[in-house]
Amino acid sequence: AQKVTQAQTEISVVEKEDVTLDCVYETRDTTYYLFWYKQPPSGELVFLIRRNSFDEQNEISGRYSWNFQKSTSSFNFTITASQVVDSAVYFCALIPLGGTSYGKLTFGQGTILTVHP
Amino acid sequence: ETGVTQTPRHLVMGMTNKKSLKCEQHLGHNAMYWYKQSAKKPLELMFVYNFKEQTENNSVPSRFSPECPNSSHLFLHLHTLQPEDSALYLCASSQSTEAFFGQGTRLTVV
């Protein structure tokens, strides 16, 4: 079985601050994909990034960056110079590619990020 | 537009009503999911279908009845719901390398 843990339930920052959302996962599979999703107040979940277990390179996309460390089973997400529009719930998720849980999507509990002007 | 479409977007129903939520995906994904999201709570997995077969029922009350007639469609049939069932119901589909969500149905039980 797999598990995704987002230890931070809520984070509150002031605009322009940097913020890091933590994600730790457990899986017995050696091959898997990790995801981050954003859920704005409108409700839909928006795909942000996918990372496969063989690719530990960090990725930067504009103000967003992701730090994948297989040794610590972590896939953290950093927003640089946060903006009010970044306020949302952020979910980390995992899909294993082996065993009986092949293809099953598992989510973390979500982190509510509030960016104040 | 993620490729996963949910209808209706909003639904208000009485406790004695019967209604159905619909989810459709044309992404060629094999797995489809129903999630419930109540206010300020994490996503709760309700049902998983893999290749049209139900592979998980996460202790969901029988007043929620899923149906997966083919790999592109997923329904959630609702009957005799309770006010605490009011929530956002999200459908998702996944293949090994990607997972996408619909926009959700905001359900209010009165």
Chai-1 contact restraints between the chains, C-beta under 6 A:
chainA,res_idxA,chainB,res_idxB,connection_type,confidence,min_distance_angstrom,max_distance_angstrom,comment,restraint_id
A,Y33,B,T97,contact,1.0,0.0,6.0,A-B,restraint_1
A,G43,B,L88,contact,1.0,0.0,6.0,A-B,restraint_2
A,G43,B,G104,contact,1.0,0.0,6.0,A-B,restraint_3
A,E44,B,Q103,contact,1.0,0.0,6.0,A-B,restraint_4
A,L45,B,F101,contact,1.0,0.0,6.0,A-B,restraint_5
A,L97,B,S96,contact,1.0,0.0,6.0,A-B,restraint_6
A,G103,B,A31,contact,1.0,0.0,6.0,A-B,restraint_7
A,G103,B,S94,contact,1.0,0.0,6.0,A-B,restraint_8
A,G103,B,S96,contact,1.0,0.0,6.0,A-B,restraint_9
A,L105,B,S94,contact,1.0,0.0,6.0,A-B,restraint_10
A,L105,B,A99,contact,1.0,0.0,6.0,A-B,restraint_11
A,F107,B,L43,contact,1.0,0.0,6.0,A-B,restraint_12
A,Q109,B,P42,contact,1.0,0.0,6.0,A-B,restraint_13
A,G110,B,P42,contact,1.0,0.0,6.0,A-B,restraint_14
